[in-house]
């Protein structure tokens, strides 16, 4: 949800964000839809560029692990 909100707020699509994060569109889509956990590297990039708190990013990943 956080990344979907980011896409809307920044008015960018998954392809643009994946280029900024230097990851594939497929991986970004899996992260957005909860099929993959966010890596530390991607969390760092999101934190640095968009000032998203690590706790917010990692809590989202942890909730996926509990399913």
C-alpha positions in Angstrom: 0.0 0.0 0.0 2.8 2.4 0.8 4.4 2.0 -2.6 1.1 2.3 -4.4 0.5 5.5 -2.5 4.0 6.7 -3.5 3.3 6.0 -7.2 0.1 8.1 -7.0 1.6 10.9 -5.0 4.7 11.2 -7.3 2.6 10.6 -10.4 4.9 8.0 -11.7 4.4 4.4 -12.8 6.0 1.2 -11.7 8.5 1.3 -14.6 9.7 4.7 -13.6 10.1 3.8 -10.0 11.8 0.5 -10.8 14.4 2.5 -12.8 15.0 4.9 -9.9 15.5 1.9 -7.6 17.5 0.0 -10.1 15.3 -3.1 -9.9 13.1 -4.9 -12.4 9.5 -4.0 -12.8 8.6 -7.6 -12.0 10.4 -7.4 -8.6 8.8 -4.0 -7.8 5.3 -5.4 -8.7 5.9 -8.4 -6.4 7.0 -6.1 -3.5 3.9 -3.9 -4.1 1.5 -6.8 -4.1 3.1 -8.5 -1.1 4.6 -11.5 -2.9 8.2 -10.5 -2.0 9.8 -8.7 0.9 11.6 -5.5 0.4 15.4 -5.7 0.5 17.6 -3.5 2.7 19.0 -2.0 -0.5 15.6 -1.0 -1.8 14.5 0.2 1.6 17.6 2.4 1.8 16.9 3.9 -1.7 13.2 4.6 -0.8 14.3 6.1 2.5 16.9 8.3 0.9 14.9 9.5 -2.1 11.4 9.7 -0.6 12.1 10.0 3.1 9.9 6.9 3.9 10.7 5.7 7.5 12.5 2.3 7.7 9.9 1.2 10.3 7.1 1.8 7.8 8.9 -0.1 5.0 9.9 -3.0 7.3 6.6 -3.3 9.0 5.0 -3.8 5.7 7.4 -6.6 4.9 7.0 -8.2 8.3 3.2 -8.4 7.9 3.8 -10.3 4.7 6.0 -12.9 6.5 3.2 -13.5 9.1 0.7 -14.6 6.5 
